Amino acid sequence: MRRTAIILMIYTACLSGLYLPEFVPVKIVADAYSFELQEKPLAFHHEYFNNPHLASLRKEFDYDEYSKKGSSEFEKMMLLKNWVYSRLKYDEESKNQDIRNSIKILRMAKKKETFLCTNYAAVYMQCALSMGWTSRYVFLRKLTGEQHAGNDIWSNQYRKWVYVDPTYNIHVEKSGMPLSLLELRKEYIDNNGSDLEYVFGEGIVRKVYACGDLPIRRNNSRIWQWCPFNKDWLAYTAEIAIVGRNDFFSGKSGNGDQMWQKIYIIKDDINKNDRNWYFIKYDAVEDMNALFHDLNRVDLKIVYNGGRAFFSGKRAASVTLDCYGEFNFTPYFNRYEIKIDEGEWENRGPGFNWILKPGRNEIKTRIVNKYGVKGPVTRMEVLNP
């Protein structure tokens, strides 16, 4: 066997070990209304992690402690959904639909004010941001004209976007996997959701409804009485508009007024003839991989350098870490961590030399953001003859 021969067996928990070397610069606007600009896959304005309103929100309300009861990241995200649902009172006659400042909404809720789905979605999104998770604000519409608002959130645990409906306190699963808006839409088009399970709440109130259980009425929110949860709920995914920013606090009003500047819509044969949809004026996204791109993924590149380490004389490989790929972005990035074989997680820069021992070598890597949230793990294995 040639001296320089080395077999790289790559197992990655992300997108088949694809390495995308290009780095995307992060632009920080350092003023009173800061945001973090994602330039691609699609432009998106992330609320800056140090926005004082996020800290005030987390300090004033107890959703943080409540969500921490979850045993996994996803359970914590769903407990947050449950918390929002329990704090706001729904009323279809509410006049507060244009308020998208969660601090103001939650203070009004203490005074027994009532709200609509647009308010629920704003509260969930901003509470999630304050905990270091990335959530987006989405508008939905049935072809018959009924409209709704909710959220999608990036799950590091499942390595995907998941749709969250805090107004109904629902997320949707298929075979135990929580689904994104895009996946829900496909289920709606293909079989009208016959294989789906609708998961209400989390923790001790968690309740799972199969398609055959619908319609469902509950007595703890007026929306379940006024508009029972039925099979037709899935029809909201016929028309989807995703707001291209979550920096609602950063506008001068702190109410998300700038949200209308960029909206991404899904337009196809299902909805292309609807001229009554307000968002039809926005450009449609052709590539769904760009709209439902990855977050926080580390692309790992290993290159055998053909020589030996200067001091040890052992084989070495060059390692490059990149969390800003063509279909990936990492908001609030703080640092990379790596784990070699059975060692401990340790901080590393984006490039370093890896001394290889004979036989099997394993490396794992992940990001940690400025809130301490850990991203998905990428793993590679190297067999060194």
Contacts in CASP RR format, 6 or more apart in sequence:
PFRMAT RR
TARGET T0000
AUTHOR 0000-0000-0000
METHOD contacts of the structure
MODEL  1
MRRTAIILMIYTACLSGLYLPEFVPVKIVADAYSFELQEKPLAFHHEYFN
NPHLASLRKEFDYDEYSKKGSSEFEKMMLLKNWVYSRLKYDEESKNQDIR
NSIKILRMAKKKETFLCTNYAAVYMQCALSMGWTSRYVFLRKLTGEQHAG
NDIWSNQYRKWVYVDPTYNIHVEKSGMPLSLLELRKEYIDNNGSDLEYVF
GEGIVRKVYACGDLPIRRNNSRIWQWCPFNKDWLAYTAEIAIVGRNDFFS
GKSGNGDQMWQKIYIIKDDINKNDRNWYFIKYDAVEDMNALFHDLNRVDL
KIVYNGGRAFFSGKRAASVTLDCYGEFNFTPYFNRYEIKIDEGEWENRGP
GFNWILKPGRNEIKTRIVNKYGVKGPVTRMEVLNP
1 385 0 8 1.000
4 304 0 8 1.000
4 306 0 8 1.000
4 307 0 8 1.000
5 385 0 8 1.000
6 304 0 8 1.000
6 315 0 8 1.000
6 317 0 8 1.000
6 356 0 8 1.000
6 382 0 8 1.000
6 383 0 8 1.000
6 384 0 8 1.000
6 385 0 8 1.000
7 382 0 8 1.000
7 383 0 8 1.000
7 385 0 8 1.000
8 302 0 8 1.000
8 304 0 8 1.000
8 380 0 8 1.000
8 382 0 8 1.000
8 383 0 8 1.000
9 381 0 8 1.000
9 382 0 8 1.000
9 383 0 8 1.000
10 17 0 8 1.000
10 380 0 8 1.000
10 381 0 8 1.000
11 379 0 8 1.000
11 380 0 8 1.000
11 381 0 8 1.000
12 300 0 8 1.000
12 378 0 8 1.000
12 379 0 8 1.000
12 380 0 8 1.000
13 159 0 8 1.000
13 376 0 8 1.000
13 377 0 8 1.000
13 378 0 8 1.000
13 379 0 8 1.000
14 159 0 8 1.000
14 294 0 8 1.000
14 297 0 8 1.000
14 298 0 8 1.000
14 299 0 8 1.000
14 376 0 8 1.000
14 378 0 8 1.000
15 294 0 8 1.000
15 297 0 8 1.000
15 327 0 8 1.000
17 299 0 8 1.000
17 300 0 8 1.000
17 378 0 8 1.000
17 380 0 8 1.000
18 299 0 8 1.000
19 299 0 8 1.000
19 300 0 8 1.000
19 301 0 8 1.000
19 320 0 8 1.000
19 322 0 8 1.000
20 299 0 8 1.000
20 322 0 8 1.000
20 325 0 8 1.000
20 326 0 8 1.000
20 327 0 8 1.000
20 328 0 8 1.000
21 299 0 8 1.000
21 301 0 8 1.000
21 320 0 8 1.000
21 322 0 8 1.000
22 322 0 8 1.000
22 324 0 8 1.000
22 325 0 8 1.000
22 326 0 8 1.000
23 322 0 8 1.000
23 324 0 8 1.000
23 325 0 8 1.000
24 38 0 8 1.000
24 39 0 8 1.000
24 40 0 8 1.000
24 324 0 8 1.000
24 325 0 8 1.000
24 329 0 8 1.000
25 39 0 8 1.000
26 36 0 8 1.000
26 37 0 8 1.000
26 324 0 8 1.000
26 333 0 8 1.000
27 36 0 8 1.000
27 37 0 8 1.000
27 39 0 8 1.000
28 34 0 8 1.000
28 36 0 8 1.000
28 48 0 8 1.000
29 35 0 8 1.000
29 37 0 8 1.000
29 48 0 8 1.000
33 247 0 8 1.000
33 250 0 8 1.000
33 251 0 8 1.000
33 252 0 8 1.000
34 48 0 8 1.000
34 50 0 8 1.000
34 51 0 8 1.000
34 250 0 8 1.000
35 45 0 8 1.000
35 46 0 8 1.000
35 47 0 8 1.000
35 48 0 8 1.000
35 245 0 8 1.000
35 247 0 8 1.000
35 250 0 8 1.000
36 45 0 8 1.000
36 46 0 8 1.000
36 47 0 8 1.000
36 48 0 8 1.000
36 49 0 8 1.000
36 331 0 8 1.000
36 332 0 8 1.000
37 43 0 8 1.000
37 44 0 8 1.000
37 45 0 8 1.000
37 46 0 8 1.000
38 44 0 8 1.000
38 45 0 8 1.000
38 46 0 8 1.000
38 329 0 8 1.000
38 331 0 8 1.000
40 290 0 8 1.000
40 326 0 8 1.000
40 329 0 8 1.000
41 287 0 8 1.000
41 289 0 8 1.000
41 290 0 8 1.000
41 291 0 8 1.000
41 293 0 8 1.000
41 326 0 8 1.000
41 327 0 8 1.000
41 328 0 8 1.000
41 329 0 8 1.000
42 244 0 8 1.000
42 264 0 8 1.000
42 285 0 8 1.000
42 290 0 8 1.000
42 291 0 8 1.000
42 293 0 8 1.000
43 244 0 8 1.000
43 262 0 8 1.000
44 244 0 8 1.000
44 245 0 8 1.000
44 246 0 8 1.000
44 329 0 8 1.000
45 244 0 8 1.000
45 245 0 8 1.000
45 246 0 8 1.000
45 247 0 8 1.000
45 250 0 8 1.000
45 262 0 8 1.000
46 134 0 8 1.000
46 245 0 8 1.000
46 246 0 8 1.000
46 247 0 8 1.000
46 331 0 8 1.000
46 332 0 8 1.000
47 54 0 8 1.000
47 126 0 8 1.000
47 129 0 8 1.000
47 246 0 8 1.000
47 247 0 8 1.000
47 248 0 8 1.000
47 249 0 8 1.000
47 250 0 8 1.000
48 247 0 8 1.000
48 250 0 8 1.000
49 132 0 8 1.000
49 331 0 8 1.000
49 332 0 8 1.000
49 369 0 8 1.000
49 370 0 8 1.000
49 371 0 8 1.000
51 247 0 8 1.000
51 249 0 8 1.000
51 250 0 8 1.000
53 103 0 8 1.000
53 126 0 8 1.000
53 249 0 8 1.000
53 254 0 8 1.000
54 126 0 8 1.000
54 129 0 8 1.000
54 130 0 8 1.000
54 249 0 8 1.000
55 130 0 8 1.000
56 103 0 8 1.000
57 102 0 8 1.000
57 103 0 8 1.000
57 106 0 8 1.000
57 126 0 8 1.000
57 127 0 8 1.000
57 130 0 8 1.000
58 64 0 8 1.000
58 127 0 8 1.000
58 130 0 8 1.000
58 131 0 8 1.000
60 103 0 8 1.000
60 106 0 8 1.000
61 87 0 8 1.000
61 106 0 8 1.000
61 127 0 8 1.000
63 80 0 8 1.000
63 83 0 8 1.000
63 84 0 8 1.000
63 127 0 8 1.000
64 130 0 8 1.000
64 131 0 8 1.000
66 79 0 8 1.000
66 80 0 8 1.000
66 83 0 8 1.000
67 76 0 8 1.000
67 77 0 8 1.000
67 79 0 8 1.000
67 80 0 8 1.000
67 83 0 8 1.000
67 131 0 8 1.000
68 76 0 8 1.000
69 76 0 8 1.000
69 79 0 8 1.000
69 203 0 8 1.000
70 76 0 8 1.000
70 79 0 8 1.000
70 202 0 8 1.000
70 203 0 8 1.000
72 157 0 8 1.000
73 155 0 8 1.000
73 156 0 8 1.000
73 157 0 8 1.000
73 373 0 8 1.000
74 155 0 8 1.000
74 157 0 8 1.000
74 158 0 8 1.000
74 162 0 8 1.000
74 178 0 8 1.000
75 202 0 8 1.000
75 203 0 8 1.000
76 131 0 8 1.000
77 128 0 8 1.000
77 133 0 8 1.000
77 153 0 8 1.000
77 155 0 8 1.000
77 162 0 8 1.000
77 164 0 8 1.000
78 164 0 8 1.000
78 171 0 8 1.000
78 199 0 8 1.000
78 201 0 8 1.000
78 202 0 8 1.000
79 202 0 8 1.000
79 203 0 8 1.000
80 124 0 8 1.000
80 127 0 8 1.000
80 128 0 8 1.000
80 131 0 8 1.000
81 124 0 8 1.000
81 164 0 8 1.000
81 165 0 8 1.000
81 166 0 8 1.000
81 169 0 8 1.000
81 171 0 8 1.000
81 201 0 8 1.000
81 202 0 8 1.000
82 169 0 8 1.000
82 201 0 8 1.000
82 202 0 8 1.000
82 203 0 8 1.000
82 205 0 8 1.000
83 127 0 8 1.000
84 120 0 8 1.000
84 123 0 8 1.000
84 124 0 8 1.000
84 127 0 8 1.000
84 166 0 8 1.000
85 120 0 8 1.000
85 166 0 8 1.000
85 167 0 8 1.000
85 168 0 8 1.000
85 169 0 8 1.000
85 201 0 8 1.000
85 221 0 8 1.000
87 106 0 8 1.000
87 109 0 8 1.000
87 123 0 8 1.000
88 105 0 8 1.000
88 109 0 8 1.000
88 115 0 8 1.000
88 119 0 8 1.000
88 120 0 8 1.000
88 123 0 8 1.000
89 109 0 8 1.000
89 112 0 8 1.000
89 113 0 8 1.000
89 114 0 8 1.000
89 115 0 8 1.000
89 221 0 8 1.000
89 222 0 8 1.000
90 114 0 8 1.000
90 115 0 8 1.000
90 116 0 8 1.000
90 120 0 8 1.000
90 167 0 8 1.000
90 221 0 8 1.000
90 222 0 8 1.000
90 223 0 8 1.000
90 226 0 8 1.000
91 114 0 8 1.000
91 115 0 8 1.000
91 116 0 8 1.000
91 222 0 8 1.000
92 116 0 8 1.000
92 222 0 8 1.000
92 223 0 8 1.000
92 226 0 8 1.000
92 227 0 8 1.000
93 114 0 8 1.000
94 113 0 8 1.000
94 114 0 8 1.000
94 115 0 8 1.000
94 116 0 8 1.000
94 119 0 8 1.000
96 105 0 8 1.000
96 108 0 8 1.000
96 113 0 8 1.000
96 114 0 8 1.000
96 115 0 8 1.000
96 116 0 8 1.000
96 119 0 8 1.000
97 115 0 8 1.000
97 116 0 8 1.000
97 118 0 8 1.000
97 119 0 8 1.000
98 118 0 8 1.000
98 255 0 8 1.000
99 105 0 8 1.000
99 108 0 8 1.000
99 115 0 8 1.000
99 119 0 8 1.000
99 122 0 8 1.000
99 255 0 8 1.000
100 118 0 8 1.000
100 119 0 8 1.000
100 122 0 8 1.000
100 137 0 8 1.000
100 248 0 8 1.000
100 255 0 8 1.000
100 256 0 8 1.000
100 259 0 8 1.000
101 122 0 8 1.000
101 248 0 8 1.000
101 249 0 8 1.000
101 254 0 8 1.000
101 255 0 8 1.000
101 256 0 8 1.000
102 122 0 8 1.000
102 123 0 8 1.000
102 125 0 8 1.000
102 126 0 8 1.000
102 127 0 8 1.000
104 255 0 8 1.000
105 115 0 8 1.000
105 119 0 8 1.000
105 122 0 8 1.000
105 123 0 8 1.000
106 123 0 8 1.000
108 115 0 8 1.000
109 115 0 8 1.000
116 149 0 8 1.000
116 167 0 8 1.000
117 148 0 8 1.000
117 149 0 8 1.000
117 150 0 8 1.000
117 167 0 8 1.000
118 149 0 8 1.000
120 149 0 8 1.000
120 150 0 8 1.000
120 166 0 8 1.000
120 167 0 8 1.000
121 137 0 8 1.000
121 138 0 8 1.000
121 149 0 8 1.000
121 150 0 8 1.000
121 151 0 8 1.000
121 166 0 8 1.000
121 167 0 8 1.000
122 137 0 8 1.000
122 248 0 8 1.000
123 166 0 8 1.000
124 135 0 8 1.000
124 150 0 8 1.000
124 151 0 8 1.000
124 164 0 8 1.000
124 166 0 8 1.000
125 135 0 8 1.000
125 136 0 8 1.000
125 137 0 8 1.000
125 151 0 8 1.000
125 246 0 8 1.000
125 248 0 8 1.000
126 246 0 8 1.000
126 248 0 8 1.000
126 249 0 8 1.000
128 134 0 8 1.000
128 135 0 8 1.000
128 151 0 8 1.000
128 153 0 8 1.000
129 135 0 8 1.000
129 246 0 8 1.000
131 371 0 8 1.000
131 373 0 8 1.000
132 332 0 8 1.000
132 369 0 8 1.000
132 370 0 8 1.000
132 371 0 8 1.000
132 372 0 8 1.000
132 373 0 8 1.000
133 153 0 8 1.000
133 154 0 8 1.000
133 373 0 8 1.000
134 153 0 8 1.000
134 154 0 8 1.000
134 246 0 8 1.000
134 295 0 8 1.000
134 331 0 8 1.000
135 151 0 8 1.000
135 152 0 8 1.000
135 153 0 8 1.000
135 154 0 8 1.000
135 164 0 8 1.000
135 246 0 8 1.000
136 151 0 8 1.000
136 152 0 8 1.000
136 153 0 8 1.000
136 242 0 8 1.000
136 243 0 8 1.000
136 244 0 8 1.000
136 246 0 8 1.000
137 149 0 8 1.000
137 150 0 8 1.000
137 151 0 8 1.000
137 242 0 8 1.000
137 243 0 8 1.000
137 246 0 8 1.000
137 248 0 8 1.000
137 259 0 8 1.000
138 149 0 8 1.000
138 150 0 8 1.000
138 151 0 8 1.000
138 152 0 8 1.000
138 163 0 8 1.000
138 181 0 8 1.000
138 240 0 8 1.000
138 241 0 8 1.000
138 242 0 8 1.000
138 243 0 8 1.000
139 147 0 8 1.000
139 148 0 8 1.000
139 149 0 8 1.000
139 150 0 8 1.000
139 240 0 8 1.000
139 241 0 8 1.000
139 242 0 8 1.000
139 243 0 8 1.000
139 263 0 8 1.000
139 279 0 8 1.000
140 147 0 8 1.000
140 148 0 8 1.000
140 149 0 8 1.000
140 150 0 8 1.000
140 181 0 8 1.000
140 236 0 8 1.000
140 237 0 8 1.000
140 239 0 8 1.000
140 240 0 8 1.000
140 241 0 8 1.000
141 147 0 8 1.000
141 148 0 8 1.000
141 236 0 8 1.000
141 238 0 8 1.000
141 239 0 8 1.000
141 241 0 8 1.000
141 277 0 8 1.000
141 279 0 8 1.000
142 232 0 8 1.000
142 235 0 8 1.000
142 236 0 8 1.000
142 238 0 8 1.000
142 239 0 8 1.000
143 235 0 8 1.000
143 238 0 8 1.000
143 239 0 8 1.000
143 270 0 8 1.000
143 271 0 8 1.000
143 274 0 8 1.000
144 235 0 8 1.000
145 276 0 8 1.000
146 236 0 8 1.000
148 165 0 8 1.000
148 167 0 8 1.000
148 236 0 8 1.000
149 167 0 8 1.000
150 163 0 8 1.000
150 164 0 8 1.000
150 165 0 8 1.000
150 166 0 8 1.000
150 167 0 8 1.000
151 163 0 8 1.000
151 164 0 8 1.000
151 165 0 8 1.000
151 166 0 8 1.000
152 161 0 8 1.000
152 162 0 8 1.000
152 163 0 8 1.000
152 164 0 8 1.000
152 180 0 8 1.000
152 181 0 8 1.000
152 242 0 8 1.000
153 161 0 8 1.000
153 162 0 8 1.000
153 164 0 8 1.000
154 160 0 8 1.000
154 161 0 8 1.000
154 162 0 8 1.000
154 295 0 8 1.000
154 296 0 8 1.000
155 161 0 8 1.000
155 162 0 8 1.000
155 178 0 8 1.000
156 295 0 8 1.000
156 296 0 8 1.000
156 373 0 8 1.000
156 374 0 8 1.000
156 375 0 8 1.000
156 376 0 8 1.000
157 376 0 8 1.000
158 177 0 8 1.000
158 178 0 8 1.000
159 294 0 8 1.000
159 297 0 8 1.000
159 376 0 8 1.000
160 178 0 8 1.000
160 180 0 8 1.000
160 292 0 8 1.000
161 180 0 8 1.000
161 181 0 8 1.000
161 182 0 8 1.000
161 292 0 8 1.000
162 171 0 8 1.000
162 178 0 8 1.000
162 179 0 8 1.000
162 180 0 8 1.000
163 171 0 8 1.000
163 172 0 8 1.000
163 179 0 8 1.000
163 180 0 8 1.000
163 181 0 8 1.000
163 184 0 8 1.000
164 171 0 8 1.000
165 171 0 8 1.000
167 223 0 8 1.000
168 200 0 8 1.000
168 221 0 8 1.000
168 223 0 8 1.000
168 224 0 8 1.000
168 229 0 8 1.000
168 233 0 8 1.000
169 200 0 8 1.000
169 201 0 8 1.000
169 221 0 8 1.000
170 198 0 8 1.000
170 199 0 8 1.000
170 200 0 8 1.000
170 201 0 8 1.000
170 229 0 8 1.000
171 178 0 8 1.000
171 179 0 8 1.000
171 199 0 8 1.000
172 178 0 8 1.000
172 179 0 8 1.000
172 184 0 8 1.000
172 196 0 8 1.000
172 197 0 8 1.000
172 198 0 8 1.000
172 199 0 8 1.000
173 179 0 8 1.000
173 196 0 8 1.000
173 197 0 8 1.000
173 199 0 8 1.000
173 208 0 8 1.000
174 183 0 8 1.000
174 187 0 8 1.000
174 195 0 8 1.000
174 196 0 8 1.000
174 197 0 8 1.000
175 195 0 8 1.000
176 197 0 8 1.000
178 199 0 8 1.000
179 187 0 8 1.000
179 196 0 8 1.000
180 292 0 8 1.000
181 237 0 8 1.000
181 240 0 8 1.000
181 242 0 8 1.000
181 292 0 8 1.000
182 266 0 8 1.000
182 288 0 8 1.000
182 291 0 8 1.000
182 292 0 8 1.000
184 196 0 8 1.000
184 234 0 8 1.000
184 237 0 8 1.000
185 237 0 8 1.000
185 238 0 8 1.000
185 240 0 8 1.000
185 266 0 8 1.000
187 193 0 8 1.000
187 195 0 8 1.000
187 196 0 8 1.000
187 234 0 8 1.000
188 234 0 8 1.000
188 235 0 8 1.000
188 237 0 8 1.000
188 238 0 8 1.000
189 270 0 8 1.000
192 231 0 8 1.000
192 234 0 8 1.000
193 211 0 8 1.000
193 231 0 8 1.000
193 234 0 8 1.000
194 211 0 8 1.000
195 211 0 8 1.000
196 210 0 8 1.000
196 211 0 8 1.000
196 234 0 8 1.000
197 208 0 8 1.000
197 209 0 8 1.000
197 210 0 8 1.000
197 211 0 8 1.000
198 208 0 8 1.000
198 209 0 8 1.000
198 210 0 8 1.000
198 214 0 8 1.000
198 216 0 8 1.000
198 229 0 8 1.000
199 206 0 8 1.000
199 207 0 8 1.000
199 208 0 8 1.000
199 209 0 8 1.000
200 206 0 8 1.000
200 207 0 8 1.000
200 208 0 8 1.000
200 209 0 8 1.000
200 218 0 8 1.000
201 207 0 8 1.000
209 216 0 8 1.000
209 229 0 8 1.000
211 231 0 8 1.000
214 229 0 8 1.000
214 230 0 8 1.000
214 231 0 8 1.000
215 228 0 8 1.000
215 229 0 8 1.000
215 230 0 8 1.000
215 231 0 8 1.000
216 224 0 8 1.000
216 228 0 8 1.000
216 229 0 8 1.000
216 230 0 8 1.000
217 224 0 8 1.000
217 225 0 8 1.000
217 228 0 8 1.000
217 229 0 8 1.000
218 224 0 8 1.000
218 225 0 8 1.000
218 229 0 8 1.000
219 225 0 8 1.000
238 270 0 8 1.000
238 271 0 8 1.000
239 265 0 8 1.000
239 266 0 8 1.000
239 271 0 8 1.000
239 274 0 8 1.000
239 277 0 8 1.000
239 279 0 8 1.000
240 265 0 8 1.000
240 266 0 8 1.000
241 263 0 8 1.000
241 264 0 8 1.000
241 265 0 8 1.000
241 279 0 8 1.000
241 282 0 8 1.000
242 263 0 8 1.000
242 264 0 8 1.000
242 265 0 8 1.000
242 291 0 8 1.000
243 259 0 8 1.000
243 262 0 8 1.000
243 263 0 8 1.000
244 259 0 8 1.000
244 262 0 8 1.000
244 263 0 8 1.000
244 264 0 8 1.000
245 258 0 8 1.000
245 259 0 8 1.000
245 261 0 8 1.000
245 262 0 8 1.000
247 256 0 8 1.000
247 258 0 8 1.000
248 254 0 8 1.000
248 255 0 8 1.000
248 256 0 8 1.000
248 259 0 8 1.000
249 256 0 8 1.000
250 258 0 8 1.000
251 257 0 8 1.000
251 258 0 8 1.000
263 279 0 8 1.000
263 282 0 8 1.000
264 282 0 8 1.000
264 283 0 8 1.000
264 285 0 8 1.000
264 291 0 8 1.000
265 279 0 8 1.000
265 280 0 8 1.000
265 282 0 8 1.000
265 283 0 8 1.000
265 284 0 8 1.000
265 285 0 8 1.000
266 284 0 8 1.000
266 285 0 8 1.000
266 288 0 8 1.000
266 291 0 8 1.000
267 280 0 8 1.000
267 284 0 8 1.000
271 277 0 8 1.000
274 280 0 8 1.000
285 291 0 8 1.000
289 327 0 8 1.000
290 327 0 8 1.000
293 327 0 8 1.000
293 328 0 8 1.000
293 329 0 8 1.000
294 327 0 8 1.000
294 328 0 8 1.000
294 329 0 8 1.000
295 328 0 8 1.000
295 329 0 8 1.000
295 330 0 8 1.000
295 331 0 8 1.000
296 323 0 8 1.000
296 328 0 8 1.000
296 330 0 8 1.000
296 366 0 8 1.000
296 367 0 8 1.000
296 369 0 8 1.000
296 375 0 8 1.000
296 376 0 8 1.000
297 323 0 8 1.000
297 328 0 8 1.000
297 330 0 8 1.000
297 375 0 8 1.000
297 376 0 8 1.000
297 378 0 8 1.000
298 321 0 8 1.000
298 322 0 8 1.000
298 323 0 8 1.000
298 336 0 8 1.000
298 365 0 8 1.000
298 366 0 8 1.000
298 367 0 8 1.000
298 375 0 8 1.000
298 376 0 8 1.000
298 378 0 8 1.000
299 321 0 8 1.000
299 322 0 8 1.000
299 323 0 8 1.000
299 325 0 8 1.000
299 328 0 8 1.000
299 378 0 8 1.000
300 319 0 8 1.000
300 320 0 8 1.000
300 321 0 8 1.000
300 363 0 8 1.000
300 365 0 8 1.000
300 378 0 8 1.000
300 380 0 8 1.000
301 319 0 8 1.000
301 320 0 8 1.000
301 322 0 8 1.000
302 317 0 8 1.000
302 318 0 8 1.000
302 319 0 8 1.000
302 354 0 8 1.000
302 363 0 8 1.000
302 380 0 8 1.000
302 382 0 8 1.000
303 317 0 8 1.000
303 318 0 8 1.000
303 320 0 8 1.000
304 315 0 8 1.000
304 317 0 8 1.000
304 318 0 8 1.000
305 316 0 8 1.000
305 317 0 8 1.000
305 318 0 8 1.000
305 353 0 8 1.000
306 315 0 8 1.000
307 315 0 8 1.000
307 316 0 8 1.000
308 314 0 8 1.000
308 315 0 8 1.000
308 316 0 8 1.000
309 315 0 8 1.000
309 316 0 8 1.000
309 353 0 8 1.000
309 355 0 8 1.000
312 355 0 8 1.000
314 355 0 8 1.000
314 356 0 8 1.000
314 357 0 8 1.000
315 355 0 8 1.000
315 356 0 8 1.000
315 384 0 8 1.000
316 353 0 8 1.000
316 354 0 8 1.000
316 355 0 8 1.000
316 356 0 8 1.000
317 353 0 8 1.000
317 354 0 8 1.000
317 356 0 8 1.000
317 382 0 8 1.000
318 351 0 8 1.000
318 352 0 8 1.000
318 353 0 8 1.000
318 354 0 8 1.000
319 338 0 8 1.000
319 351 0 8 1.000
319 352 0 8 1.000
319 353 0 8 1.000
319 354 0 8 1.000
319 363 0 8 1.000
320 350 0 8 1.000
320 351 0 8 1.000
321 336 0 8 1.000
321 338 0 8 1.000
321 348 0 8 1.000
321 349 0 8 1.000
321 350 0 8 1.000
321 351 0 8 1.000
321 365 0 8 1.000
322 350 0 8 1.000
323 330 0 8 1.000
323 333 0 8 1.000
323 336 0 8 1.000
323 367 0 8 1.000
324 330 0 8 1.000
330 367 0 8 1.000
330 369 0 8 1.000
331 369 0 8 1.000
332 369 0 8 1.000
332 370 0 8 1.000
332 371 0 8 1.000
332 373 0 8 1.000
333 367 0 8 1.000
333 369 0 8 1.000
333 370 0 8 1.000
334 367 0 8 1.000
334 368 0 8 1.000
334 369 0 8 1.000
334 370 0 8 1.000
334 372 0 8 1.000
335 347 0 8 1.000
335 349 0 8 1.000
335 367 0 8 1.000
335 368 0 8 1.000
336 347 0 8 1.000
336 348 0 8 1.000
336 349 0 8 1.000
336 350 0 8 1.000
336 365 0 8 1.000
336 366 0 8 1.000
336 367 0 8 1.000
336 368 0 8 1.000
337 345 0 8 1.000
337 346 0 8 1.000
337 347 0 8 1.000
337 348 0 8 1.000
337 365 0 8 1.000
337 366 0 8 1.000
337 367 0 8 1.000
337 368 0 8 1.000
337 374 0 8 1.000
338 345 0 8 1.000
338 346 0 8 1.000
338 348 0 8 1.000
338 363 0 8 1.000
338 364 0 8 1.000
338 365 0 8 1.000
339 345 0 8 1.000
339 346 0 8 1.000
339 363 0 8 1.000
339 364 0 8 1.000
339 365 0 8 1.000
340 354 0 8 1.000
340 361 0 8 1.000
340 362 0 8 1.000
340 363 0 8 1.000
341 361 0 8 1.000
341 362 0 8 1.000
345 366 0 8 1.000
348 365 0 8 1.000
354 361 0 8 1.000
354 363 0 8 1.000
356 382 0 8 1.000
356 384 0 8 1.000
357 384 0 8 1.000
358 384 0 8 1.000
358 385 0 8 1.000
359 383 0 8 1.000
359 384 0 8 1.000
359 385 0 8 1.000
360 381 0 8 1.000
360 382 0 8 1.000
360 383 0 8 1.000
360 384 0 8 1.000
361 381 0 8 1.000
361 382 0 8 1.000
361 383 0 8 1.000
361 384 0 8 1.000
362 379 0 8 1.000
362 380 0 8 1.000
362 381 0 8 1.000
362 382 0 8 1.000
363 379 0 8 1.000
363 380 0 8 1.000
363 381 0 8 1.000
363 382 0 8 1.000
364 377 0 8 1.000
364 378 0 8 1.000
364 379 0 8 1.000
365 377 0 8 1.000
365 378 0 8 1.000
366 374 0 8 1.000
366 375 0 8 1.000
366 376 0 8 1.000
366 377 0 8 1.000
366 378 0 8 1.000
367 374 0 8 1.000
367 375 0 8 1.000
368 374 0 8 1.000
368 375 0 8 1.000
369 375 0 8 1.000
END
